[in-house]
């Protein structure tokens, strides 16, 4: 990846009710100034533009802030993913 912000990785199917998912990080790159984000979305990714999927129906932990539909809802929430 030569640019930041285009490394989204999503499941190939919807999560089931009460299903948990696990993220494993094998390697971090110093090349980018931004952090890793981990989250879930209600969007149907077959019909949603990649750049718009974070803005509606998405919860994401980015750095150490929790975002809901593109807005910060909690600061200092958990570990800072940038420091992993």
RARADA-V221842 format. One record per backbone hydrogen bond with DSSP energy under -0.5 kcal/mol. NH is the residue of the N-H (numbers start at 0). CO is the residue of the C=O. Records with the same first field share a line. If there is no record, write none. Layout:
# RARADA-V221842
NH = CO + CO
This chain:
# RARADA-V221842
5 = 2
18 = 15
25 = 23
31 = 28
37 = 60
39 = 58
41 = 56
44 = 42
46 = 43
47 = 43
51 = 48
52 = 48 + 49
54 = 51
58 = 39
59 = 66
60 = 37
61 = 59 + 64
62 = 35
63 = 61
64 = 61
65 = 73
66 = 59 + 64
67 = 70
68 = 57
70 = 67
72 = 65
73 = 65
76 = 63
77 = 75
80 = 62 + 78
82 = 79
83 = 80
